[in-house]
Amino acid sequence: MTESSTSAYQLRFQSLFHSGRGFAFPCDPTGHVDLDGMSERARNNYFYARAMVGRELSAPAVEASALH
């Protein structure tokens, strides 16, 4: 995955209970996340978010990243 493809999209897990809260991770247009390119902390957060789908977080959705 190239940096340009990962920065254009994000995989977002929204909180089921707190509006505006959740997790977002860079991904490609199909929702694939580059685990090898993540820091250990980001990787742990990603695994936590996946484990909490349906309990604390919504199913992930691919969104276009906001351009700065």
mmCIF file as Biopython writes it, N, C-alpha, C and O atoms, coordinates in Angstrom:
data_model
#
loop_
_atom_site.group_PDB
_atom_site.id
_atom_site.type_symbol
_atom_site.label_atom_id
_atom_site.label_alt_id
_atom_site.label_comp_id
_atom_site.label_asym_id
_atom_site.label_entity_id
_atom_site.label_seq_id
_atom_site.pdbx_PDB_ins_code
_atom_site.Cartn_x
_atom_site.Cartn_y
_atom_site.Cartn_z
_atom_site.occupancy
_atom_site.B_iso_or_equiv
_atom_site.auth_seq_id
_atom_site.auth_asym_id
_atom_site.pdbx_PDB_model_num
ATOM 1   N N  . MET A ? 1  ? 0.840   -1.174 0.000  1.0 0.0 1  A 1 
ATOM 2   C CA . MET A ? 1  ? 0.000   0.000  0.000  1.0 0.0 1  A 1 
ATOM 3   C C  . MET A ? 1  ? 0.888   1.241  0.000  1.0 0.0 1  A 1 
ATOM 4   O O  . MET A ? 1  ? 1.881   1.297  0.725  1.0 0.0 1  A 1 
ATOM 5   N N  . THR A ? 2  ? 0.545   2.196  -0.781 1.0 0.0 2  A 1 
ATOM 6   C CA . THR A ? 2  ? 1.320   3.426  -0.809 1.0 0.0 2  A 1 
ATOM 7   C C  . THR A ? 2  ? 0.746   4.427  0.174  1.0 0.0 2  A 1 
ATOM 8   O O  . THR A ? 2  ? -0.414  4.325  0.573  1.0 0.0 2  A 1 
ATOM 9   N N  . GLU A ? 3  ? 1.562   5.392  0.561  1.0 0.0 3  A 1 
ATOM 10  C CA . GLU A ? 3  ? 1.107   6.407  1.508  1.0 0.0 3  A 1 
ATOM 11  C C  . GLU A ? 3  ? -0.071  7.195  0.958  1.0 0.0 3  A 1 
ATOM 12  O O  . GLU A ? 3  ? -0.990  7.534  1.704  1.0 0.0 3  A 1 
ATOM 13  N N  . SER A ? 4  ? -0.056  7.489  -0.338 1.0 0.0 4  A 1 
ATOM 14  C CA . SER A ? 4  ? -1.150  8.275  -0.910 1.0 0.0 4  A 1 
ATOM 15  C C  . SER A ? 4  ? -2.478  7.532  -0.853 1.0 0.0 4  A 1 
ATOM 16  O O  . SER A ? 4  ? -3.527  8.149  -0.668 1.0 0.0 4  A 1 
ATOM 17  N N  . SER A ? 5  ? -2.442  6.203  -1.011 1.0 0.0 5  A 1 
ATOM 18  C CA . SER A ? 5  ? -3.693  5.455  -0.961 1.0 0.0 5  A 1 
ATOM 19  C C  . SER A ? 5  ? -4.207  5.321  0.466  1.0 0.0 5  A 1 
ATOM 20  O O  . SER A ? 5  ? -5.418  5.292  0.684  1.0 0.0 5  A 1 
ATOM 21  N N  . THR A ? 6  ? -3.296  5.237  1.447  1.0 0.0 6  A 1 
ATOM 22  C CA . THR A ? 6  ? -3.748  5.093  2.824  1.0 0.0 6  A 1 
ATOM 23  C C  . THR A ? 6  ? -4.227  6.408  3.403  1.0 0.0 6  A 1 
ATOM 24  O O  . THR A ? 6  ? -5.086  6.407  4.284  1.0 0.0 6  A 1 
ATOM 25  N N  . SER A ? 7  ? -3.704  7.523  2.941  1.0 0.0 7  A 1 
ATOM 26  C CA . SER A ? 7  ? -4.101  8.796  3.527  1.0 0.0 7  A 1 
ATOM 27  C C  . SER A ? 7  ? -5.425  9.307  2.964  1.0 0.0 7  A 1 
ATOM 28  O O  . SER A ? 7  ? -6.036  10.197 3.554  1.0 0.0 7  A 1 
ATOM 29  N N  . ALA A ? 8  ? -5.874  8.770  1.851  1.0 0.0 8  A 1 
ATOM 30  C CA . ALA A ? 8  ? -7.111  9.248  1.233  1.0 0.0 8  A 1 
ATOM 31  C C  . ALA A ? 8  ? -8.357  8.664  1.896  1.0 0.0 8  A 1 
ATOM 32  O O  . ALA A ? 8  ? -9.443  9.225  1.757  1.0 0.0 8  A 1 
ATOM 33  N N  . TYR A ? 9  ? -8.220  7.556  2.610  1.0 0.0 9  A 1 
ATOM 34  C CA . TYR A ? 9  ? -9.367  6.882  3.223  1.0 0.0 9  A 1 
ATOM 35  C C  . TYR A ? 9  ? -9.055  6.502  4.661  1.0 0.0 9  A 1 
ATOM 36  O O  . TYR A ? 9  ? -7.896  6.360  5.053  1.0 0.0 9  A 1 
ATOM 37  N N  . GLN A ? 10 ? -10.113 6.342  5.430  1.0 0.0 10 A 1 
ATOM 38  C CA . GLN A ? 10 ? -9.951  5.862  6.798  1.0 0.0 10 A 1 
ATOM 39  C C  . GLN A ? 10 ? -11.051 4.868  7.127  1.0 0.0 10 A 1 
ATOM 40  O O  . GLN A ? 10 ? -12.176 4.972  6.639  1.0 0.0 10 A 1 
ATOM 41  N N  . LEU A ? 11 ? -10.704 3.916  7.957  1.0 0.0 11 A 1 
ATOM 42  C CA . LEU A ? 11 ? -11.652 2.932  8.458  1.0 0.0 11 A 1 
ATOM 43  C C  . LEU A ? 11 ? -12.101 3.429  9.825  1.0 0.0 11 A 1 
ATOM 44  O O  . LEU A ? 11 ? -11.296 3.505  10.753 1.0 0.0 11 A 1 
ATOM 45  N N  . ARG A ? 12 ? -13.378 3.766  9.955  1.0 0.0 12 A 1 
ATOM 46  C CA . ARG A ? 12 ? -13.879 4.409  11.179 1.0 0.0 12 A 1 
ATOM 47  C C  . ARG A ? 12 ? -14.817 3.484  11.942 1.0 0.0 12 A 1 
ATOM 48  O O  . ARG A ? 12 ? -15.758 2.918  11.386 1.0 0.0 12 A 1 
ATOM 49  N N  . PHE A ? 13 ? -14.530 3.348  13.236 1.0 0.0 13 A 1 
ATOM 50  C CA . PHE A ? 13 ? -15.371 2.621  14.187 1.0 0.0 13 A 1 
ATOM 51  C C  . PHE A ? 13 ? -15.992 3.674  15.101 1.0 0.0 13 A 1 
ATOM 52  O O  . PHE A ? 13 ? -15.276 4.293  15.889 1.0 0.0 13 A 1 
ATOM 53  N N  . GLN A ? 14 ? -17.298 3.892  15.017 1.0 0.0 14 A 1 
ATOM 54  C CA . GLN A ? 14 ? -17.993 4.896  15.831 1.0 0.0 14 A 1 
ATOM 55  C C  . GLN A ? 14 ? -18.467 4.278  17.148 1.0 0.0 14 A 1 
ATOM 56  O O  . GLN A ? 14 ? -18.864 3.114  17.187 1.0 0.0 14 A 1 
ATOM 57  N N  . SER A ? 15 ? -18.424 5.063  18.216 1.0 0.0 15 A 1 
ATOM 58  C CA . SER A ? 15 ? -18.956 4.624  19.503 1.0 0.0 15 A 1 
ATOM 59  C C  . SER A ? 15 ? -20.470 4.447  19.396 1.0 0.0 15 A 1 
ATOM 60  O O  . SER A ? 15 ? -21.152 5.250  18.759 1.0 0.0 15 A 1 
ATOM 61  N N  . LEU A ? 16 ? -20.980 3.406  20.014 1.0 0.0 16 A 1 
ATOM 62  C CA . LEU A ? 16 ? -22.425 3.179  20.045 1.0 0.0 16 A 1 
ATOM 63  C C  . LEU A ? 16 ? -23.109 4.039  21.103 1.0 0.0 16 A 1 
ATOM 64  O O  . LEU A ? 16 ? -24.325 4.228  21.064 1.0 0.0 16 A 1 
ATOM 65  N N  . PHE A ? 17 ? -22.328 4.560  22.048 1.0 0.0 17 A 1 
ATOM 66  C CA . PHE A ? 17 ? -22.910 5.249  23.196 1.0 0.0 17 A 1 
ATOM 67  C C  . PHE A ? 17 ? -22.526 6.719  23.317 1.0 0.0 17 A 1 
ATOM 68  O O  . PHE A ? 17 ? -23.240 7.485  23.965 1.0 0.0 17 A 1 
ATOM 69  N N  . HIS A ? 18 ? -21.418 7.131  22.710 1.0 0.0 18 A 1 
ATOM 70  C CA . HIS A ? 18 ? -20.927 8.501  22.850 1.0 0.0 18 A 1 
ATOM 71  C C  . HIS A ? 18 ? -20.724 9.106  21.465 1.0 0.0 18 A 1 
ATOM 72  O O  . HIS A ? 18 ? -19.773 8.766  20.762 1.0 0.0 18 A 1 
ATOM 73  N N  . SER A ? 19 ? -21.613 9.992  21.089 1.0 0.0 19 A 1 
ATOM 74  C CA . SER A ? 19 ? -21.545 10.631 19.778 1.0 0.0 19 A 1 
ATOM 75  C C  . SER A ? 19 ? -20.208 11.346 19.587 1.0 0.0 19 A 1 
ATOM 76  O O  . SER A ? 19 ? -19.736 12.046 20.483 1.0 0.0 19 A 1 
ATOM 77  N N  . GLY A ? 20 ? -19.608 11.164 18.425 1.0 0.0 20 A 1 
ATOM 78  C CA . GLY A ? 20 ? -18.350 11.822 18.108 1.0 0.0 20 A 1 
ATOM 79  C C  . GLY A ? 20 ? -17.114 11.081 18.574 1.0 0.0 20 A 1 
ATOM 80  O O  . GLY A ? 20 ? -15.995 11.507 18.288 1.0 0.0 20 A 1 
ATOM 81  N N  . ARG A ? 21 ? -17.292 9.986  19.282 1.0 0.0 21 A 1 
ATOM 82  C CA . ARG A ? 21 ? -16.146 9.214  19.759 1.0 0.0 21 A 1 
ATOM 83  C C  . ARG A ? 21 ? -15.998 7.947  18.932 1.0 0.0 21 A 1 
ATOM 84  O O  . ARG A ? 21 ? -16.954 7.463  18.326 1.0 0.0 21 A 1 
ATOM 85  N N  . GLY A ? 22 ? -14.789 7.427  18.920 1.0 0.0 22 A 1 
ATOM 86  C CA . GLY A ? 22 ? -14.520 6.202  18.196 1.0 0.0 22 A 1 
ATOM 87  C C  . GLY A ? 22 ? -13.066 6.121  17.799 1.0 0.0 22 A 1 
ATOM 88  O O  . GLY A ? 22 ? -12.216 6.797  18.378 1.0 0.0 22 A 1 
ATOM 89  N N  . PHE A ? 23 ? -12.782 5.298  16.817 1.0 0.0 23 A 1 
ATOM 90  C CA . PHE A ? 23 ? -11.431 5.093  16.323 1.0 0.0 23 A 1 
ATOM 91  C C  . PHE A ? 23 ? -11.438 5.224  14.810 1.0 0.0 23 A 1 
ATOM 92  O O  . PHE A ? 23 ? -12.424 4.886  14.155 1.0 0.0 23 A 1 
ATOM 93  N N  . ALA A ? 24 ? -10.333 5.718  14.255 1.0 0.0 24 A 1 
ATOM 94  C CA . ALA A ? 24 ? -10.178 5.804  12.798 1.0 0.0 24 A 1 
ATOM 95  C C  . ALA A ? 24 ? -8.754  5.413  12.444 1.0 0.0 24 A 1 
ATOM 96  O O  . ALA A ? 24 ? -7.805  5.807  13.123 1.0 0.0 24 A 1 
ATOM 97  N N  . PHE A ? 25 ? -8.610  4.636  11.380 1.0 0.0 25 A 1 
ATOM 98  C CA . PHE A ? 25 ? -7.311  4.133  10.953 1.0 0.0 25 A 1 
ATOM 99  C C  . PHE A ? 25 ? -7.154  4.329  9.453  1.0 0.0 25 A 1 
ATOM 100 O O  . PHE A ? 25 ? -8.110  4.123  8.705  1.0 0.0 25 A 1 
ATOM 101 N N  . PRO A ? 26 ? -5.962  4.724  8.995  1.0 0.0 26 A 1 
ATOM 102 C CA . PRO A ? 26 ? -5.734  4.863  7.551  1.0 0.0 26 A 1 
ATOM 103 C C  . PRO A ? 26 ? -5.955  3.519  6.860  1.0 0.0 26 A 1 
ATOM 104 O O  . PRO A ? 26 ? -5.577  2.471  7.382  1.0 0.0 26 A 1 
ATOM 105 N N  . CYS A ? 27 ? -6.568  3.563  5.688  1.0 0.0 27 A 1 
ATOM 106 C CA . CYS A ? 27 ? -6.819  2.329  4.945  1.0 0.0 27 A 1 
ATOM 107 C C  . CYS A ? 27 ? -6.832  2.629  3.456  1.0 0.0 27 A 1 
ATOM 108 O O  . CYS A ? 27 ? -6.722  3.782  3.038  1.0 0.0 27 A 1 
ATOM 109 N N  . ASP A ? 28 ? -6.969  1.570  2.660  1.0 0.0 28 A 1 
ATOM 110 C CA . ASP A ? 28 ? -7.115  1.747  1.215  1.0 0.0 28 A 1 
ATOM 111 C C  . ASP A ? 28 ? -8.611  1.849  0.895  1.0 0.0 28 A 1 
ATOM 112 O O  . ASP A ? 28 ? -9.439  1.727  1.799  1.0 0.0 28 A 1 
ATOM 113 N N  . PRO A ? 29 ? -8.965  2.068  -0.354 1.0 0.0 29 A 1 
ATOM 114 C CA . PRO A ? 29 ? -10.391 2.244  -0.701 1.0 0.0 29 A 1 
ATOM 115 C C  . PRO A ? 29 ? -11.284 1.049  -0.359 1.0 0.0 29 A 1 
ATOM 116 O O  . PRO A ? 29 ? -12.501 1.201  -0.246 1.0 0.0 29 A 1 
ATOM 117 N N  . THR A ? 30 ? -10.693 -0.133 -0.195 1.0 0.0 30 A 1 
ATOM 118 C CA . THR A ? 30 ? -11.492 -1.315 0.139  1.0 0.0 30 A 1 
ATOM 119 C C  . THR A ? 30 ? -11.530 -1.601 1.634  1.0 0.0 30 A 1 
ATOM 120 O O  . THR A ? 30 ? -12.152 -2.575 2.059  1.0 0.0 30 A 1 
ATOM 121 N N  . GLY A ? 31 ? -10.869 -0.761 2.445  1.0 0.0 31 A 1 
ATOM 122 C CA . GLY A ? 31 ? -10.898 -0.928 3.892  1.0 0.0 31 A 1 
ATOM 123 C C  . GLY A ? 31 ? -9.765  -1.733 4.482  1.0 0.0 31 A 1 
ATOM 124 O O  . GLY A ? 31 ? -9.778  -2.026 5.677  1.0 0.0 31 A 1 
ATOM 125 N N  . HIS A ? 32 ? -8.780  -2.100 3.672  1.0 0.0 32 A 1 
ATOM 126 C CA . HIS A ? 32 ? -7.632  -2.844 4.190  1.0 0.0 32 A 1 
ATOM 127 C C  . HIS A ? 32 ? -6.674  -1.907 4.907  1.0 0.0 32 A 1 
ATOM 128 O O  . HIS A ? 32 ? -6.279  -0.873 4.368  1.0 0.0 32 A 1 
ATOM 129 N N  . VAL A ? 33 ? -6.302  -2.280 6.133  1.0 0.0 33 A 1 
ATOM 130 C CA . VAL A ? 33 ? -5.399  -1.496 6.969  1.0 0.0 33 A 1 
ATOM 131 C C  . VAL A ? 33 ? -4.008  -2.118 6.892  1.0 0.0 33 A 1 
ATOM 132 O O  . VAL A ? 33 ? -3.876  -3.341 6.917  1.0 0.0 33 A 1 
ATOM 133 N N  . ASP A ? 34 ? -2.972  -1.289 6.799  1.0 0.0 34 A 1 
ATOM 134 C CA . ASP A ? 34 ? -1.584  -1.755 6.746  1.0 0.0 34 A 1 
ATOM 135 C C  . ASP A ? 34 ? -1.070  -1.950 8.169  1.0 0.0 34 A 1 
ATOM 136 O O  . ASP A ? 34 ? -0.506  -1.026 8.756  1.0 0.0 34 A 1 
ATOM 137 N N  . LEU A ? 35 ? -1.258  -3.137 8.725  1.0 0.0 35 A 1 
ATOM 138 C CA . LEU A ? 35 ? -0.846  -3.415 10.097 1.0 0.0 35 A 1 
ATOM 139 C C  . LEU A ? 35 ? 0.656   -3.266 10.282 1.0 0.0 35 A 1 
ATOM 140 O O  . LEU A ? 35 ? 1.105   -2.801 11.330 1.0 0.0 35 A 1 
ATOM 141 N N  . ASP A ? 36 ? 1.437   -3.653 9.284  1.0 0.0 36 A 1 
ATOM 142 C CA . ASP A ? 36 ? 2.893   -3.563 9.393  1.0 0.0 36 A 1 
ATOM 143 C C  . ASP A ? 36 ? 3.374   -2.119 9.446  1.0 0.0 36 A 1 
ATOM 144 O O  . ASP A ? 36 ? 4.445   -1.847 9.988  1.0 0.0 36 A 1 
ATOM 145 N N  . GLY A ? 37 ? 2.613   -1.208 8.901  1.0 0.0 37 A 1 
ATOM 146 C CA . GLY A ? 37 ? 2.997   0.194  8.891  1.0 0.0 37 A 1 
ATOM 147 C C  . GLY A ? 37 ? 2.533   0.968  10.114 1.0 0.0 37 A 1 
ATOM 148 O O  . GLY A ? 37 ? 2.839   2.153  10.248 1.0 0.0 37 A 1 
ATOM 149 N N  . MET A ? 38 ? 1.800   0.317  11.003 1.0 0.0 38 A 1 
ATOM 150 C CA . MET A ? 38 ? 1.271   0.981  12.201 1.0 0.0 38 A 1 
ATOM 151 C C  . MET A ? 38 ? 2.247   0.880  13.360 1.0 0.0 38 A 1 
ATOM 152 O O  . MET A ? 38 ? 3.061   -0.042 13.427 1.0 0.0 38 A 1 
ATOM 153 N N  . SER A ? 39 ? 2.155   1.840  14.271 1.0 0.0 39 A 1 
ATOM 154 C CA . SER A ? 39 ? 2.899   1.735  15.526 1.0 0.0 39 A 1 
ATOM 155 C C  . SER A ? 39 ? 2.249   0.636  16.368 1.0 0.0 39 A 1 
ATOM 156 O O  . SER A ? 39 ? 1.131   0.206  16.086 1.0 0.0 39 A 1 
ATOM 157 N N  . GLU A ? 40 ? 2.948   0.197  17.384 1.0 0.0 40 A 1 
ATOM 158 C CA . GLU A ? 40 ? 2.392   -0.843 18.251 1.0 0.0 40 A 1 
ATOM 159 C C  . GLU A ? 40 ? 1.112   -0.351 18.934 1.0 0.0 40 A 1 
ATOM 160 O O  . GLU A ? 40 ? 0.151   -1.108 19.073 1.0 0.0 40 A 1 
ATOM 161 N N  . ARG A ? 41 ? 1.102   0.897  19.353 1.0 0.0 41 A 1 
ATOM 162 C CA . ARG A ? 41 ? -0.081  1.459  20.015 1.0 0.0 41 A 1 
ATOM 163 C C  . ARG A ? 41 ? -1.275  1.506  19.060 1.0 0.0 41 A 1 
ATOM 164 O O  . ARG A ? 41 ? -2.386  1.130  19.434 1.0 0.0 41 A 1 
ATOM 165 N N  . ALA A ? 42 ? -1.047  1.967  17.833 1.0 0.0 42 A 1 
ATOM 166 C CA . ALA A ? 42 ? -2.125  2.032  16.845 1.0 0.0 42 A 1 
ATOM 167 C C  . ALA A ? 42 ? -2.641  0.632  16.520 1.0 0.0 42 A 1 
ATOM 168 O O  . ALA A ? 42 ? -3.848  0.426  16.386 1.0 0.0 42 A 1 
ATOM 169 N N  . ARG A ? 43 ? -1.732  -0.321 16.396 1.0 0.0 43 A 1 
ATOM 170 C CA . ARG A ? 43 ? -2.125  -1.706 16.107 1.0 0.0 43 A 1 
ATOM 171 C C  . ARG A ? 43 ? -2.978  -2.267 17.248 1.0 0.0 43 A 1 
ATOM 172 O O  . ARG A ? 43 ? -3.988  -2.924 16.998 1.0 0.0 43 A 1 
ATOM 173 N N  . ASN A ? 44 ? -2.580  -2.013 18.492 1.0 0.0 44 A 1 
ATOM 174 C CA . ASN A ? 44 ? -3.372  -2.470 19.640 1.0 0.0 44 A 1 
ATOM 175 C C  . ASN A ? 44 ? -4.747  -1.811 19.661 1.0 0.0 44 A 1 
ATOM 176 O O  . ASN A ? 44 ? -5.742  -2.467 19.970 1.0 0.0 44 A 1 
ATOM 177 N N  . ASN A ? 45 ? -4.812  -0.527 19.337 1.0 0.0 45 A 1 
ATOM 178 C CA . ASN A ? 45 ? -6.103  0.166  19.265 1.0 0.0 45 A 1 
ATOM 179 C C  . ASN A ? 45 ? -6.981  -0.426 18.168 1.0 0.0 45 A 1 
ATOM 180 O O  . ASN A ? 45 ? -8.192  -0.561 18.345 1.0 0.0 45 A 1 
ATOM 181 N N  . TYR A ? 46 ? -6.375  -0.778 17.038 1.0 0.0 46 A 1 
ATOM 182 C CA . TYR A ? 46 ? -7.120  -1.388 15.932 1.0 0.0 46 A 1 
ATOM 183 C C  . TYR A ? 46 ? -7.716  -2.735 16.364 1.0 0.0 46 A 1 
ATOM 184 O O  . TYR A ? 46 ? -8.892  -3.005 16.122 1.0 0.0 46 A 1 
ATOM 185 N N  . PHE A ? 47 ? -6.901  -3.567 16.998 1.0 0.0 47 A 1 
ATOM 186 C CA . PHE A ? 47 ? -7.398  -4.870 17.455 1.0 0.0 47 A 1 
ATOM 187 C C  . PHE A ? 47 ? -8.490  -4.701 18.518 1.0 0.0 47 A 1 
ATOM 188 O O  . PHE A ? 47 ? -9.458  -5.461 18.539 1.0 0.0 47 A 1 
ATOM 189 N N  . TYR A ? 48 ? -8.336  -3.711 19.393 1.0 0.0 48 A 1 
ATOM 190 C CA . TYR A ? 48 ? -9.365  -3.430 20.399 1.0 0.0 48 A 1 
ATOM 191 C C  . TYR A ? 48 ? -10.670 -3.023 19.715 1.0 0.0 48 A 1 
ATOM 192 O O  . TYR A ? 48 ? -11.739 -3.531 20.052 1.0 0.0 48 A 1 
ATOM 193 N N  . ALA A ? 49 ? -10.575 -2.108 18.757 1.0 0.0 49 A 1 
ATOM 194 C CA . ALA A ? 49 ? -11.768 -1.633 18.047 1.0 0.0 49 A 1 
ATOM 195 C C  . ALA A ? 49 ? -12.483 -2.793 17.368 1.0 0.0 49 A 1 
ATOM 196 O O  . ALA A ? 49 ? -13.707 -2.894 17.440 1.0 0.0 49 A 1 
ATOM 197 N N  . ARG A ? 50 ? -11.733 -3.664 16.712 1.0 0.0 50 A 1 
ATOM 198 C CA . ARG A ? 50 ? -12.359 -4.820 16.055 1.0 0.0 50 A 1 
ATOM 199 C C  . ARG A ? 50 ? -13.056 -5.723 17.064 1.0 0.0 50 A 1 
ATOM 200 O O  . ARG A ? 50 ? -14.141 -6.239 16.796 1.0 0.0 50 A 1 
ATOM 201 N N  . ALA A ? 51 ? -12.434 -5.913 18.226 1.0 0.0 51 A 1 
ATOM 202 C CA . ALA A ? 51 ? -13.009 -6.796 19.244 1.0 0.0 51 A 1 
ATOM 203 C C  . ALA A ? 51 ? -14.268 -6.202 19.873 1.0 0.0 51 A 1 
ATOM 204 O O  . ALA A ? 51 ? -15.121 -6.945 20.359 1.0 0.0 51 A 1 
ATOM 205 N N  . MET A ? 52 ? -14.393 -4.884 19.870 1.0 0.0 52 A 1 
ATOM 206 C CA . MET A ? 52 ? -15.515 -4.213 20.530 1.0 0.0 52 A 1 
ATOM 207 C C  . MET A ? 52 ? -16.692 -3.906 19.601 1.0 0.0 52 A 1 
ATOM 208 O O  . MET A ? 52 ? -17.664 -3.280 20.023 1.0 0.0 52 A 1 
ATOM 209 N N  . VAL A ? 53 ? -16.612 -4.343 18.341 1.0 0.0 53 A 1 
ATOM 210 C CA . VAL A ? 53 ? -17.732 -4.139 17.410 1.0 0.0 53 A 1 
ATOM 211 C C  . VAL A ? 53 ? -18.962 -4.859 17.951 1.0 0.0 53 A 1 
ATOM 212 O O  . VAL A ? 53 ? -18.915 -6.047 18.270 1.0 0.0 53 A 1 
ATOM 213 N N  . GLY A ? 54 ? -20.061 -4.117 18.048 1.0 0.0 54 A 1 
ATOM 214 C CA . GLY A ? 54 ? -21.308 -4.670 18.562 1.0 0.0 54 A 1 
ATOM 215 C C  . GLY A ? 54 ? -21.458 -4.545 20.063 1.0 0.0 54 A 1 
ATOM 216 O O  . GLY A ? 54 ? -22.565 -4.672 20.587 1.0 0.0 54 A 1 
ATOM 217 N N  . ARG A ? 55 ? -20.366 -4.298 20.761 1.0 0.0 55 A 1 
ATOM 218 C CA . ARG A ? 55 ? -20.416 -4.118 22.212 1.0 0.0 55 A 1 
ATOM 219 C C  . ARG A ? 55 ? -20.320 -2.640 22.568 1.0 0.0 55 A 1 
ATOM 220 O O  . ARG A ? 55 ? -21.171 -2.102 23.276 1.0 0.0 55 A 1 
ATOM 221 N N  . GLU A ? 56 ? -19.265 -1.990 22.065 1.0 0.0 56 A 1 
ATOM 222 C CA . GLU A ? 56 ? -19.046 -0.567 22.322 1.0 0.0 56 A 1 
ATOM 223 C C  . GLU A ? 56 ? -18.963 0.253  21.037 1.0 0.0 56 A 1 
ATOM 224 O O  . GLU A ? 56 ? -19.179 1.465  21.051 1.0 0.0 56 A 1 
ATOM 225 N N  . LEU A ? 57 ? -18.650 -0.416 19.929 1.0 0.0 57 A 1 
ATOM 226 C CA . LEU A ? 57 ? -18.413 0.285  18.669 1.0 0.0 57 A 1 
ATOM 227 C C  . LEU A ? 57 ? -19.267 -0.287 17.545 1.0 0.0 57 A 1 
ATOM 228 O O  . LEU A ? 57 ? -19.646 -1.459 17.563 1.0 0.0 57 A 1 
ATOM 229 N N  . SER A ? 58 ? -19.562 0.566  16.568 1.0 0.0 58 A 1 
ATOM 230 C CA . SER A ? 58 ? -20.303 0.128  15.382 1.0 0.0 58 A 1 
ATOM 231 C C  . SER A ? 58 ? -19.375 -0.639 14.448 1.0 0.0 58 A 1 
ATOM 232 O O  . SER A ? 58 ? -18.153 -0.585 14.584 1.0 0.0 58 A 1 
ATOM 233 N N  . ALA A ? 59 ? -19.967 -1.344 13.510 1.0 0.0 59 A 1 
ATOM 234 C CA . ALA A ? 59 ? -19.171 -1.989 12.465 1.0 0.0 59 A 1 
ATOM 235 C C  . ALA A ? 59 ? -18.405 -0.900 11.715 1.0 0.0 59 A 1 
ATOM 236 O O  . ALA A ? 59 ? -18.920 0.205  11.544 1.0 0.0 59 A 1 
ATOM 237 N N  . PRO A ? 60 ? -17.192 -1.192 11.270 1.0 0.0 60 A 1 
ATOM 238 C CA . PRO A ? 60 ? -16.389 -0.153 10.622 1.0 0.0 60 A 1 
ATOM 239 C C  . PRO A ? 60 ? -16.945 0.255  9.264  1.0 0.0 60 A 1 
ATOM 240 O O  . PRO A ? 60 ? -17.593 -0.526 8.567  1.0 0.0 60 A 1 
ATOM 241 N N  . ALA A ? 61 ? -16.669 1.496  8.917  1.0 0.0 61 A 1 
ATOM 242 C CA . ALA A ? 61 ? -17.069 2.036  7.618  1.0 0.0 61 A 1 
ATOM 243 C C  . ALA A ? 61 ? -15.880 2.753  7.000  1.0 0.0 61 A 1 
ATOM 244 O O  . ALA A ? 61 ? -15.141 3.450  7.694  1.0 0.0 61 A 1 
ATOM 245 N N  . VAL A ? 62 ? -15.696 2.583  5.698  1.0 0.0 62 A 1 
ATOM 246 C CA . VAL A ? 62 ? -14.643 3.293  4.974  1.0 0.0 62 A 1 
ATOM 247 C C  . VAL A ? 62 ? -15.166 4.675  4.623  1.0 0.0 62 A 1 
ATOM 248 O O  . VAL A ? 62 ? -16.253 4.816  4.062  1.0 0.0 62 A 1 
ATOM 249 N N  . GLU A ? 63 ? -14.383 5.694  4.958  1.0 0.0 63 A 1 
ATOM 250 C CA . GLU A ? 63 ? -14.748 7.080  4.666  1.0 0.0 63 A 1 
ATOM 251 C C  . GLU A ? 63 ? -13.569 7.782  4.015  1.0 0.0 63 A 1 
ATOM 252 O O  . GLU A ? 63 ? -12.414 7.422  4.246  1.0 0.0 63 A 1 
ATOM 253 N N  . ALA A ? 64 ? -13.865 8.774  3.211  1.0 0.0 64 A 1 
ATOM 254 C CA . ALA A ? 64 ? -12.803 9.622  2.675  1.0 0.0 64 A 1 
ATOM 255 C C  . ALA A ? 64 ? -12.240 10.442 3.825  1.0 0.0 64 A 1 
ATOM 256 O O  . ALA A ? 64 ? -12.992 10.990 4.630  1.0 0.0 64 A 1 
ATOM 257 N N  . SER A ? 65 ? -10.919 10.526 3.901  1.0 0.0 65 A 1 
ATOM 258 C CA . SER A ? 65 ? -10.283 11.329 4.946  1.0 0.0 65 A 1 
ATOM 259 C C  . SER A ? 65 ? -10.488 12.799 4.658  1.0 0.0 65 A 1 
ATOM 260 O O  . SER A ? 65 ? -10.532 13.221 3.502  1.0 0.0 65 A 1 
ATOM 261 N N  . ALA A ? 66 ? -10.611 13.567 5.712  1.0 0.0 66 A 1 
ATOM 262 C CA . ALA A ? 66 ? -10.708 15.021 5.556  1.0 0.0 66 A 1 
ATOM 263 C C  . ALA A ? 66 ? -9.346  15.548 5.120  1.0 0.0 66 A 1 
ATOM 264 O O  . ALA A ? 66 ? -8.327  15.226 5.731  1.0 0.0 66 A 1 
ATOM 265 N N  . LEU A ? 67 ? -9.328  16.343 4.080  1.0 0.0 67 A 1 
ATOM 266 C CA . LEU A ? 67 ? -8.073  16.918 3.612  1.0 0.0 67 A 1 
ATOM 267 C C  . LEU A ? 67 ? -7.766  18.159 4.422  1.0 0.0 67 A 1 
ATOM 268 O O  . LEU A ? 67 ? -8.656  18.948 4.741  1.0 0.0 67 A 1 
ATOM 269 N N  . HIS A ? 68 ? -6.495  18.322 4.751  1.0 0.0 68 A 1 
ATOM 270 C CA . HIS A ? 68 ? -6.087  19.484 5.558  1.0 0.0 68 A 1 
ATOM 271 C C  . HIS A ? 68 ? -5.545  20.565 4.678  1.0 0.0 68 A 1 
ATOM 272 O O  . HIS A ? 68 ? -5.150  21.622 5.170  1.0 0.0 68 A 1 
#
